[in-house]
């Protein structure tokens, strides 16, 4: 286990990386309609 991992709240500067990671994570999943990043975007808007 890597003890150097830091879990912190996301910041506005993280949004692009989160979007890109989400797209990559679901890119090859056959049951995905590849809209997961839009779900996350909508959830982030609810937080404000």
Number of C-alpha atoms within 10 A of each C-alpha: 4 5 5 6 7 7 6 6 6 9 7 6 8 10 14 10 10 15 16 11 13 17 16 13 12 16 12 10 10 8 7 10 9 16 11 15 17 13 9 15 13 11 11 11 8 8 6 5
